[in-house]
Amino acid sequence: MTRLSVNINKIATIRNARGGNVPDVTRAALDIERFGAQGITVHPRPDERHIRYNDVRDIRPRLEVEFNMEGNPVPGFMDLVLEVHPDQVTLVPDAHDAITSNAGWDTLKNRAFLQDICSQLRAEGIRSSIFIDPIPEMARGAAECGCDRVELYTEAYARLSPTPEQAIEPYMQTALAAKECNLAVNAGHDLSLDNLGYFLRTIPFIAEVSIGHALISEALYLGLEETIRRYLETIANAMSEKNL
């Protein structure tokens, strides 16, 4: 069964817009866990414009579900990783001024650097996942870096251009390449209730999806608990259909 990890950055963005502690990010994380999500994702950036380093410190010991930290493994980020010891670290090559993640790693050009980071994480018993574009060579390169998983950057699929069938083809090929290298496959970025089901029916061995912006946006209309219920239902239905 594909697991749902909810990225709570957008909740922190709303809080930071006014200062104070409304909404309470830690409470939101615990509620999301209670509503049935199997993981919480945070992506702390050096400028702390949404998730703050102290949020990570506060949330980590209170969770029972998987805790996934995303980020560029700069020294400050890695220090925080080693301090709080998340279950998974997703390595993302985002620039310090990027609005959101907008590209995957070139795992061939950055092999030595990523090998060193993955080795550090493995020594600490932390699962590593490398964020990659839907290019099979990048999946094979990630395997050479010593990671445990890759996360497919799904923005291009989410745009559904020119059709879902054509948009998903490179993702299928990249996921298969990763699987052949004994890597588990995660996916994330702009997945939503509208496009998640087809993605999972087509690539049924996705281990985990990390969803934030769309889920929090949909929750404005549906409520957080109902939105998570619908995501879990979408995942379950996709898994059931693949087994028919």
N, C-alpha and C positions, 0 to 999 in steps of 0.2 A: 504494500500500500504506500503510495506517495504521501509524504508527510508535509503538513502545512506549517511554515514558519512565518510569523507576521513581523514585518519590519515596522518598528514604532517611531521611526524618525519624524514622520509627519506630525505625530502627536506632540513631540518635543518642539517642532517648529511653531505650532500654534501657541504653546506655552511661552516660548521665547519672544513671541511677537508683543506680549504685554508685560513680561516680567512676572515675578511671583511664581506660584506653583499650580496654576490652573490652565489646562488640565494636569493632574498629577500623573506624571509619566510612569512612575513605579506602580501606582495603583492600576493604571491602564494595562501594564504588562501582566500583572497578576490576574486581572479580570479576563484578559485574552486567554491566558492559560486556563482559567476556570471555564471559559466558554468552549474549550475543546481544542484549541490550536496545540500542535505538538512541538512548537518551538517559538522562540522570540529572537528576532534579528535586530541588531543595532549597528549603525555605521558612524562611529564618532570621527569627526574631522578635526584637524588641528585648531581651527577657529571656533569650534564648539557651537556652530550656528544652529544646530538642532540637538542631537544627543550630546550631552556633556560627559566628560570623563567621570565626574562624580555620579552621574546617572548610572553608568556602567557599574561602578563600585557598589551602588545601592541595590541595583536590580539583581546582580549575579547571585548573591547568596540566598535570595528569597525564592528563586525559581526551582521548580522540580522538572520542568520540561527542558529540552535542549536549548542552550544559549549559543547563538552564532554571532560572532563579531566580524563585520566586514571592514575593510580599509586598506589603504596603501601602507605597507609595512615599513614606514619610516620609524626612526628610533623611538619617538614618543609613543606611537601606537604599539610597538612591540613591547615596550616597558609595561604598558597597561595590560596587554595580553598576558604577559608573564606574571603580573600581579593578580589578576582576577581568574585566570585559567578557565577560559570558556571551553565548551565542548568542541566547537568548530571555529576555525578562522578562515574566512573567505578573503583571499588576497585580490585586491582590486587596484588597478593602476591609475586611480583618479588623481588629477592635479589638485593642488590645494585650493584653487579658485573655481573648480568645476561645480556647476550647479547640481549636477547629479552624475552618476557614473555614465560614461559615454563611449567606452571601448574596452575590449578585453586585452589581456597581456599578449605580447608577442613572446611566446614561450621559447622560441628558438634564439632570438637576440638576447633575451634576459635569463637564459638558462642558469648561468653560474649564480646570479643573484637569487633566483627563486629556489635553486637547490639548497643554498645556505639557509634561507628562511624556512623551507619545508623541513630541513634537518633539525633546526632549532625547535620547531613545533613538535616534531615526532619525538624528540628527546624529552619533551614535557608531557607526552601522552595526549596531545591536542590534535584532532583531525584537521587536515589542511585541504582546502579547496581553492582552485585557481579559476578566476573569472576569465572566460575566453569568448571570442567571437565564434560564430558557427563555421569554423574552418577545420577540417579533419587534421591537418598538419599541426594545428595549435593543440589539439587534444593529444596527439602523439608526443609533441614536445613537452606537454605538461607531465605526461607519464615519466619522461626522462628527468624531470625536475624532482621526482620523488613525492609528489602529492598523493593524497588519498582519493580526491574527487576533483571534478571540474564543475563549474557553474556556467551554463550557457547563457550568454547575454541575449535576451529575447526581445529587445526593442524592435528589431527588423521584422520579426514574426508578428508582433503585436500590431504593427502598422497594416498587416494583412495586404501587402502589396506585392504583386498585382492580384493574387488570389491566395487563400489560405494554403491550398495544396502546393503551390509553387513556393510560397514563403517558408514553408516548414521543411522543404527538402534538404537544405544545407544543415538544418538542425538534426534531422534524422541521420545524415551521413556522419556528422561530427559526434553525435551520441554513440553511434555504432563503433566509430573509431576509438572512442574512449572505453567503451565496453570491451573491445578487443584487447585493450591495454590493461584490463582489470581495474579500471577506474569506475567508481560510482559517478552518477550524473545528477547534478542539481540544475535548477533553472530559475531565472528571475529577471525582472525588469519589465514593467508595463503589462504583465499578465493580469487578467481581470476575469470577472464572472463571464464576460462575453467570449473570451478566447481560450480560457484554460482547458475546458473540456476537450476540444478538438486536439489541442497540443498533447494532452495525456493519452488520448485514445490512439494517437499516431505514434507516440513514443512512450509506450506503457511502462518502461523500466526506469522512469525518473524517480530518484530517491526522495527528493525534497524540492518544493517550490518556496521561494522567498518572495512575499508579496507585501507591499506597503502602500504606495501612493494610491493605486486603484482601490484597494480594500478600504482605506480610511476615507477616500472620497465617496465610495458607495455607502459607507456607514453613515454619512451625513443624511441619507434618505432612508436607509433601512434600519439603522441602529447597529451598534457594534456586534452584539450577540447574534442577531439575525444574519448579519453579513458573514460572520465566521461560520454559522450553521450552513449557509448556502455554499460557501467554499468547500466545506467538508463534504457536503452532499454532492457537489460537482465532481470532486475527486473520487468519491465512492462510486458514483454512477459511471465514470470513465473506467474505473478499474473493473466494474461488473461487466461492462460492454466488451472489454478486451478478453474476458474469460468466457464469453458466450460462444 
